[in-house]
């Protein structure tokens, strides 16, 4: 009886403090209350004495818990900044930035989260990032970034967009389930596609409370008539619910985290499949940070065993998206194009740097058969065998990039998953654009698959250019040049061949060799910002400042800086070279503003800050010069740090 009573009491206490203590009192006060209760109960259960001993013992066990509780309240409080630092998640990034643990703790103690509360399942915080390239609002759970509104929004937003763009054709307005609200990035991108309903299964009430901090960015999501919030653990929801959905979007925390592991098992994926309509899809995103190749194969194998049809996409260079279905996966190019053309969707995709369908399909990694070959012999992760908790600090810093490189070579065919257009010209044009995107990503085997189809359709010049690009990727420069020159013999104004030959020589600093091709390019396409930019850039290096400036200013007139923001950089450098200091500052400042807005920062931006410092010293403004030098230093450190640790947040 007593063991059972003890077990029941422990379970009741755990539930009581999880549901009431932590959310209402916070972690520190809850712990003090718990310790006080333990002392009080221990005193009550002490063997009773007699006389004055019994009386003093009773008083002692009443006074001790009270004194301990009061002493705890008067002791220094816990630092929210330290509690939400994620030191267990980002050790490489922290060690690269701080020389000692004391420096790190001092920095985090000064941090002041915008929102900070203990929830039933974790410590929820919202922080504002200020480091170069990391500006924005971040939602963290126990210090791990759950979702963020920043320059690193791409993976989160694209998860929702891909789910809705690649969904089955029917119904027109799908019923969607999203497992976890996060900061509202994925939810918002789904709602832009006007689903019939969006059911968000969120286990932590404090996450929904923190969502108000993101309202200026996400809009009032919870006020949407299409959205329904369910307070439940996703796995428990699947067990108790009979609801069916056309699309299920899941994106658990890192697989090696205790709270993330159960969302990467074969049983979890099978639970999701049971709640899909016959042609429905599950879209599951997961980060590679902290995973070994064995971990990756275990996750993939679990998904493959849950779904007879599977494809994988590369979201960013740090995370992967899996799509599974019971029905054959065939993505309609016409449907994707129509869905992207919706004004709200097109505007949002443009903001995150995904201008069209090729930017979506160009992320294709592999289909079911190729994934099965890649994971052959791997044991799937199950509820009895969760991913091992290999912390990132225990892995080589290059591990994430190596895993993505391995995945890049897995896929051999993409055509079986595409449903094309009936019109031959439209089909050829779309396939050509997709092949170019795949080559740019380095997915040459998949590009060859598309190139063969273009050749079969009878587009010889397009196929010839693609074969040249593929030859160059294989290191056969002479064959590439011959193929491109052959295309130019039949079409002297072939844009891509002129650009490839001129661009190749320009990239290697052979500006005189590049000039004939880029001059022909500008002459043949005077209204294309691409032609003006690359020729203007080449003229800059040839020291033909006047002609270079004319071409680059045409890019601005064509509003081509969205595609070629470096035109601002070269105009700034031309102004500097010709002693037009204030004009140089204006152009270079505009260039940096666009660069920071895109989130794609490199050492060129750090160098631009340094150039601005020189220009401000010319104007005898040492304070501004020092500010720019400090920005150059901080940005350089940040870029080198990210390059070294491979972290994804």
C-alpha positions in Angstrom: 0.0 0.0 0.0 2.7 2.5 1.0 4.8 2.1 -2.2 1.6 2.7 -4.3 0.7 5.7 -2.2 4.2 7.1 -2.7 4.1 6.6 -6.4 0.7 8.2 -6.6 1.8 11.1 -4.6 4.9 11.6 -6.7 2.8 11.5 -9.9 0.3 13.9 -8.4 3.0 16.3 -7.3 4.6 16.2 -10.8 1.4 17.1 -12.5 0.5 19.8 -10.0 3.8 21.6 -10.4 3.9 21.1 -14.2 0.3 22.5 -14.7 0.1 25.0 -11.9 3.4 25.6 -10.1 5.7 26.4 -13.1 3.2 28.5 -15.1 1.9 30.4 -12.1 4.9 30.7 -9.8 7.9 30.2 -12.0 10.7 27.7 -11.8 12.6 29.3 -8.8 9.6 29.8 -6.6 8.1 26.4 -7.4 11.4 24.8 -6.5 11.5 26.6 -3.1 7.9 25.6 -2.4 8.6 22.0 -3.3 11.7 21.9 -1.0 9.7 23.5 1.8 7.0 20.9 1.5 9.5 18.1 1.4 11.0 19.3 4.7 7.6 19.8 6.3 6.4 16.3 5.3 9.7 14.8 6.5 9.2 16.5 9.9 5.7 15.3 10.1 6.8 11.7 9.5 9.6 11.8 12.0 9.2 9.3 14.9 7.3 11.1 17.6 9.1 11.7 20.9 7.8 12.7 24.3 7.8 15.7 26.5 9.8 18.8 25.6 11.6 16.9 22.7 8.3 16.3 20.9 7.3 19.9 21.4 10.6 21.4 20.0 10.7 18.9 17.1 7.2 20.0 16.0 8.2 23.7 16.2 11.5 23.0 14.4 9.8 21.3 11.4 7.4 24.2 11.1 10.0 26.9 11.4 12.7 25.3 9.1 10.6 25.2 5.9 9.5 28.8 6.5 13.1 30.0 7.1 14.3 28.1 4.1 11.6 29.5 1.8 12.2 33.1 3.0 15.9 32.7 2.7 15.5 31.4 -0.9 13.3 34.4 -1.8 15.9 36.8 -0.4 18.8 35.1 -2.3 19.9 36.4 -5.7 17.4 35.6 -8.4 17.9 33.5 -11.4 19.1 35.4 -14.5 16.6 35.1 -17.4 19.4 35.8 -19.8 21.5 32.9 -18.6 18.5 30.5 -18.4 17.7 31.3 -22.1 21.3 31.3 -23.4 21.1 27.8 -25.0 24.6 27.0 -23.9 24.0 23.3 -24.4 22.7 23.9 -27.9 25.2 26.5 -29.3 28.5 25.6 -27.6 30.7 26.1 -30.6 29.2 29.5 -31.4 29.6 30.6 -27.8 33.1 29.4 -27.4 34.1 31.2 -30.7 32.7 34.5 -29.5 33.7 34.5 -25.8 37.2 34.0 -24.4 35.9 32.6 -21.1 32.8 31.3 -19.4 32.8 34.3 -17.1 32.6 36.7 -20.1 29.7 34.7 -21.5 27.8 34.8 -18.2 28.4 38.5 -17.8 27.1 39.1 -21.3 24.0 36.9 -20.7 23.2 38.4 -17.3 22.9 41.8 -19.0 20.4 40.3 -21.6 16.8 41.2 -21.0 14.3 39.1 -22.9 11.2 40.9 -24.1 9.1 38.0 -22.9 10.1 35.4 -20.3 7.9 32.8 -18.6 8.2 29.2 -17.3 5.6 27.0 -19.0 4.5 23.5 -18.3 7.0 22.0 -20.8 9.8 24.6 -20.9 11.1 28.1 -20.4 9.7 30.3 -23.1 11.4 33.6 -24.1 11.4 36.2 -26.8 14.6 38.0 -27.5 15.7 40.7 -29.9 18.9 39.9 -31.9 21.2 42.8 -32.6 24.3 41.2 -34.0 25.1 41.9 -37.7 23.2 39.4 -39.8 21.2 38.2 -36.8 18.8 41.1 -36.3 15.2 40.3 -35.5 12.9 38.6 -32.9 13.7 35.1 -31.7 11.3 32.7 -29.9 13.3 30.2 -27.7 12.2 27.2 -25.7 14.8 26.3 -23.0 17.3 28.4 -24.9 16.9 26.7 -28.3 15.6 28.9 -31.1 12.1 27.5 -32.0 11.3 30.0 -34.8 12.3 33.6 -35.6 11.4 36.7 -37.5 14.8 37.7 -38.9 17.0 37.5 -41.9 17.1 33.7 -41.2 13.3 33.4 -41.7 13.6 31.4 -45.0 13.5 27.8 -43.7 10.5 28.5 -41.5 8.4 30.4 -44.0 9.3 28.1 -46.9 8.0 25.1 -44.9 4.5 26.4 -45.1 4.8 27.6 -48.7 6.1 24.3 -50.0 3.4 22.4 -48.2 0.7 24.5 -49.8 2.3 24.8 -53.3 3.0 21.1 -53.7 -0.2 19.8 -52.1 -2.6 17.6 -54.2 -4.9 19.4 -56.6 -8.0 18.6 -54.7 -9.6 19.9 -52.6 -9.0 23.5 -53.8 -9.2 24.7 -50.2 -7.4 22.0 -48.1 -7.7 21.3 -44.4 -4.3 21.8 -42.8 -2.8 20.7 -39.5 0.3 22.4 -38.1 2.1 20.8 -35.2 3.5 23.6 -33.1 2.8 27.4 -33.5 6.3 28.7 -32.9 6.5 32.4 -33.6 3.8 32.2 -36.2 6.1 32.3 -39.3 5.0 28.9 -40.7 1.4 29.5 -39.7 1.3 32.8 -41.5 2.8 31.4 -44.7 0.1 28.7 -44.7 -2.7 31.1 -44.2 -1.6 33.2 -47.2 -2.8 30.3 -49.4 -6.3 30.5 -48.0 -6.9 27.0 -46.7 -10.3 25.9 -45.6 -9.0 25.6 -42.1 -5.7 25.6 -40.2 -5.6 23.5 -37.0 -2.6 24.3 -34.8 -1.8 21.7 -32.2 0.3 23.5 -29.6 1.2 21.8 -26.2 2.5 25.0 -24.5 0.1 27.8 -23.6 3.0 30.2 -22.9 4.1 29.9 -26.6 0.7 31.2 -27.6 1.0 34.0 -25.0 4.4 34.9 -26.4 2.9 35.2 -29.9 1.6 38.7 -29.1 5.2 39.9 -29.2 5.3 39.0 -32.9 2.0 40.6 -33.9 3.6 43.5 -35.8 5.4 41.0 -38.0 2.9 38.1 -38.3 -0.3 40.0 -38.0 -3.1 38.9 -35.6 -2.9 35.2 -36.5 -5.2 34.1 -33.6 -8.0 36.3 -34.9 -8.2 34.5 -38.3 -11.5 32.7 -38.7 -9.7 29.9 -40.5 -7.4 29.1 -37.5 -8.3 26.7 -34.6 -6.0 26.2 -31.6 -5.8 22.9 -29.9 -3.9 22.8 -26.6 -2.4 19.3 -26.7 0.7 17.3 -27.2 0.7 16.3 -31.0 1.1 12.6 -30.3 -1.7 12.6 -27.7 -3.9 14.5 -30.1 -3.4 11.9 -32.8 -4.4 9.1 -30.4 -7.6 10.9 -29.2 -8.7 12.6 -32.4 -10.5 11.2 -35.5 -10.0 14.3 -37.6 -8.6 14.0 -41.2 -6.4 16.5 -43.0 -5.3 17.1 -46.5 -1.9 18.5 -45.3 0.0 17.9 -42.1 2.9 20.2 -41.4 5.3 19.1 -38.7 8.7 20.6 -37.6 9.9 19.3 -34.3 12.8 20.6 -32.3 16.2 19.1 -33.0 15.9 15.3 -33.0 18.6 14.8 -30.3 16.7 17.0 -27.8 14.5 15.1 -25.3 11.4 17.0 -26.3 12.2 16.6 -30.0 13.1 12.9 -30.3 9.5 11.5 -30.2 8.6 13.6 -33.3 11.1 11.8 -35.4 10.1 8.1 -35.0 8.4 5.7 -37.3 5.4 5.5 -35.0 5.0 9.3 -35.0 5.0 9.4 -38.8 2.5 6.5 -39.0 0.2 8.4 -36.6 0.3 11.4 -38.9 -0.4 9.2 -41.9 -3.6 7.8 -40.3 -5.0 11.3 -40.1 -4.4 12.1 -43.8 -7.0 11.9 -46.5 -6.1 9.3 -49.2 -4.2 11.7 -51.3 -3.0 13.9 -48.4 0.6 14.7 -47.6 2.8 15.1 -44.5 5.5 17.8 -44.7 8.2 17.4 -42.1 11.1 19.8 -41.7 14.2 19.0 -39.6 17.6 20.6 -39.0 20.8 18.7 -39.5 22.7 20.4 -36.7 23.9 17.9 -34.1 23.1 14.8 -36.3 25.5 12.1 -37.4 25.0 10.4 -40.7 23.6 7.4 -38.8 21.1 9.7 -37.1 20.1 11.1 -40.5 19.6 7.7 -42.0 17.5 6.6 -39.0 15.1 9.5 -39.4 14.8 9.0 -43.2 14.3 5.2 -42.8 11.5 5.8 -40.3 9.7 8.2 -42.7 10.2 5.8 -45.6 8.7 2.9 -43.6 5.7 5.1 -42.7 5.0 6.3 -46.3 5.1 4.4 -49.6 5.8 7.6 -51.5 8.4 10.0 -50.3 10.5 12.9 -51.6 13.1 15.1 -49.9 13.9 18.8 -50.5 16.8 21.0 -49.3 15.3 24.0 -47.4 18.5 25.8 -46.7 22.1 24.5 -46.4 21.2 23.4 -42.8 17.8 21.6 -43.0 15.8 19.1 -45.0 12.1 18.8 -45.8 10.4 15.4 -46.3 7.1 15.0 -48.1 5.2 11.7 -47.6 2.0 10.4 -49.0 0.0 7.2 -49.5 -0.7 8.3 -53.1 1.9 8.8 -55.9 3.6 12.1 -55.6 3.4 14.1 -58.9 3.8 17.8 -58.7 1.9 19.8 -61.4 4.0 22.6 -62.8 0.9 24.3 -64.0 -0.7 24.2 -60.5 2.4 25.4 -58.8 2.7 28.3 -61.2 -1.0 29.3 -60.7 -0.6 29.1 -56.9 2.5 31.2 -56.9 0.8 33.9 -58.9 -1.6 34.7 -56.1 -0.6 38.2 -55.1 -0.2 37.6 -51.4 1.9 34.5 -52.0 4.1 36.1 -54.7 4.8 39.1 -52.5 5.8 36.9 -49.5 8.0 34.6 -51.6 9.7 37.6 -53.1 10.5 39.0 -49.6 12.2 35.8 -48.6 14.1 35.5 -51.9 12.1 32.7 -53.6 10.9 34.4 -56.9 9.3 31.5 -58.7 8.6 27.8 -59.0 12.1 26.9 -60.0 13.3 28.3 -56.7 11.0 25.7 -55.1 11.5 22.6 -57.3 15.3 23.4 -57.6 15.6 22.3 -54.0 14.6 18.8 -54.8 17.0 16.2 -53.4 15.7 12.7 -54.0 12.7 10.4 -54.4 11.7 7.3 -52.4 13.8 4.8 -54.3 17.0 6.8 -54.1 16.4 7.6 -50.4 15.9 3.9 -49.8 19.2 3.1 -51.4 21.0 5.8 -49.4 19.6 4.5 -46.1 20.0 0.8 -46.9 20.8 -1.2 -43.8 20.0 1.7 -41.4 17.7 1.0 -38.5 14.7 3.4 -38.3 14.2 5.5 -35.2 11.3 4.1 -33.2 9.6 4.9 -29.9 12.0 2.3 -28.4 15.1 3.7 -30.2 15.2 7.5 -30.2 17.9 9.6 -31.9 21.1 9.7 -29.8 21.7 12.9 -28.0 25.0 13.9 -29.7 25.5 17.5 -28.8 27.0 19.7 -31.6 30.2 20.3 -29.6 30.9 16.5 -29.9 30.8 16.7 -33.7 33.3 18.2 -36.2 32.2 21.7 -37.0 31.8 20.8 -40.7 29.4 18.0 -40.0 26.2 19.8 -41.0 27.7 20.9 -44.4 29.1 17.3 -45.0 25.7 15.8 -44.4 24.0 18.2 -46.8 26.7 17.4 -49.4 26.0 13.7 -49.0 22.3 14.4 -49.5 23.0 16.5 -52.6 24.3 13.4 -54.4 21.5 11.0 -53.4 18.9 11.8 -56.1 19.2 10.5 -59.6 15.8 11.3 -61.2 13.4 14.2 -60.8 11.3 13.9 -63.9 9.1 11.1 -62.5 7.8 13.5 -59.9 6.8 16.3 -62.4 3.6 16.7 -64.3 4.4 19.2 -67.2 2.5 21.5 -69.4 0.5 20.4 -72.5 2.1 23.2 -74.6 5.6 22.1 -75.8 7.2 25.6 -75.7 6.0 26.3 -72.2 7.2 22.8 -71.1 10.6 23.4 -72.6 11.0 26.9 -71.2 10.0 25.7 -67.7 12.3 22.7 -67.8 15.2 24.8 -69.0 14.8 27.2 -66.1 14.6 24.3 -63.6 17.8 22.7 -65.1 19.6 26.0 -64.7 18.5 26.2 -61.1 19.7 22.6 -60.4 23.1 23.3 -62.0 23.5 26.5 -59.9 22.8 24.4 -56.8 25.3 21.7 -57.9 22.7 19.0 -58.5 24.2 17.9 -61.8 22.8 14.4 -61.9 19.2 15.8 -61.6 20.1 18.5 -64.1 21.2 15.8 -66.6 17.8 14.2 -66.1 16.1 17.4 -67.1 18.5 18.1 -70.0 17.7 14.8 -71.7 14.0 15.7 -71.6 14.7 19.1 -73.1 16.7 17.4 -75.9 13.9 15.0 -76.5 11.5 17.9 -76.8 13.7 19.3 -79.7 15.3 22.3 -78.0 18.8 21.8 -79.3 20.3 25.1 -78.4 19.0 25.0 -74.8 20.2 21.5 -74.4 23.6 22.5 -75.9 24.1 25.2 -73.4 23.1 22.9 -70.5 25.5 20.2 -71.7 28.2 22.9 -71.7 27.4 23.9 -68.1 27.5 20.3 -67.0 30.8 19.8 -68.8 32.3 22.8 -67.0 31.0 21.3 -63.6 32.9 18.2 -64.4 36.1 20.2 -65.1 36.0 19.9 -68.9 36.5 23.6 -69.7 37.4 23.0 -73.4 34.3 21.0 -74.1 32.2 23.6 -72.4 33.7 26.4 -74.5 33.2 24.4 -77.7 29.5 23.7 -76.9 28.8 27.3 -76.1 30.6 28.6 -79.2 28.6 26.0 -81.2 25.4 27.4 -79.8 26.5 31.0 -80.7 27.1 29.9 -84.3 23.5 29.0 -84.7 22.2 31.8 -82.5 24.8 34.7 -82.2 22.7 36.5 -79.5 22.1 33.4 -77.3 22.0 35.1 -73.9 23.2 32.3 -71.7 26.1 31.3 -73.9 27.3 34.9 -74.1 26.9 35.2 -70.3 28.7 31.9 -69.6 31.7 32.7 -71.7 32.0 36.4 -70.6 31.2 35.5 -67.0 33.8 32.7 -66.9 36.6 35.0 -68.0 35.4 37.8 -65.7 35.4 35.4 -62.7 39.0 34.6 -63.3 40.0 38.2 -63.7 40.5 37.9 -67.5 38.6 41.1 -68.2 40.0 41.7 -71.7 39.0 38.2 -72.7 35.5 38.7 -71.2 34.9 42.1 -72.9 33.9 40.9 -76.4 31.2 38.6 -75.1 29.8 41.0 -72.5 29.8 43.9 -75.0 27.8 41.7 -77.4 25.5 40.8 -74.5 24.8 44.5 -73.7 24.3 45.3 -77.4 21.9 42.4 -77.9 19.9 43.0 -74.7 20.1 46.7 -73.9 16.9 46.6 -71.8 18.1 43.7 -69.6 19.6 44.7 -66.3 21.7 41.6 -66.3 23.5 42.7 -69.5 24.1 46.2 -68.2 25.4 45.0 -64.8 27.9 42.5 -66.0 29.2 44.7 -68.7 29.4 47.7 -66.4 31.2 45.6 -63.8 33.7 44.4 -66.4 34.3 48.0 -67.6 35.0 49.0 -63.9 37.8 46.5 -63.7 39.1 47.7 -67.1 39.3 51.2 -65.6 36.8 52.6 -68.1 35.1 54.5 -65.5 32.8 56.7 -67.7 31.4 53.8 -69.7 31.1 51.6 -66.5 29.1 54.3 -64.7 26.7 54.7 -67.6 26.0 51.0 -67.7 25.6 50.6 -63.9 23.3 53.7 -63.7 21.1 52.0 -66.3 20.7 49.1 -63.8 19.4 51.6 -61.3 17.0 53.1 -63.9 15.7 49.6 -64.7 15.2 49.0 -60.9 17.6 46.1 -61.3 19.2 46.6 -57.9 16.9 44.1 -56.5 18.6 41.4 -58.6 22.0 43.1 -58.8 22.5 45.1 -55.6 26.3 45.1 -56.2 25.7 47.8 -58.8 25.4 50.2 -55.9 28.7 48.9 -54.6 30.5 49.5 -57.9 29.0 52.9 -58.3 30.2 53.8 -54.8 33.7 52.5 -55.6 33.7 54.5 -58.8 32.7 57.7 -56.9 35.5 57.0 -54.4 38.0 56.4 -57.2 37.1 59.7 -58.8 37.2 61.7 -55.5 33.4 62.1 -55.2 33.4 61.3 -51.5 29.8 62.2 -50.5 28.4 60.4 -53.5 30.5 57.3 -52.6 29.1 57.3 -49.1 25.6 57.5 -50.4 25.9 54.6 -52.8 27.9 52.4 -50.4 25.4 53.1 -47.5 22.5 52.1 -49.8 24.4 48.9 -50.8 24.9 48.0 -47.1 21.2 48.7 -46.3 20.1 46.2 -49.0 22.7 43.7 -47.9 21.6 43.7 -44.3 18.0 43.5 -45.4 18.7 40.3 -47.4 20.6 38.7 -44.6 23.2 37.4 -47.1 26.3 39.0 -45.6 29.9 38.3 -46.5 33.4 39.7 -46.1 32.6 42.1 -48.9 30.1 43.9 -46.6 32.8 44.1 -43.9 35.2 45.6 -46.5 32.5 48.1 -47.5 32.3 49.3 -43.9 36.0 49.8 -43.9 35.8 51.7 -47.2 33.1 54.0 -45.6 35.5 54.6 -42.7 38.1 55.9 -45.2 35.5 58.1 -46.9 34.4 59.6 -43.5 38.0 60.4 -42.6 38.3 62.3 -45.9 35.4 64.4 -44.7 37.1 64.8 -41.3 34.4 62.8 -39.4 36.5 60.6 -37.2 33.5 59.5 -35.0 31.6 58.1 -38.0 34.8 56.5 -39.3 35.3 54.7 -36.0 31.7 53.5 -36.0 32.2 52.0 -39.5 35.5 50.4 -38.4 33.8 48.8 -35.4 31.0 47.5 -37.7 33.6 46.1 -40.0 35.3 44.3 -37.1 32.0 42.9 -35.6 30.7 41.7 -39.0 34.0 40.0 -39.8 34.0 38.2 -36.5 30.4 37.2 -36.9 30.9 35.8 -40.4 34.1 33.9 -39.5 32.3 32.5 -36.4 29.3 31.2 -38.4 31.7 29.7 -41.0 33.5 27.9 -38.2 30.6 26.5 -36.2 28.1 25.7 -38.8 25.1 26.6 -36.6 21.7 27.2 -38.1 20.2 29.9 -35.8 
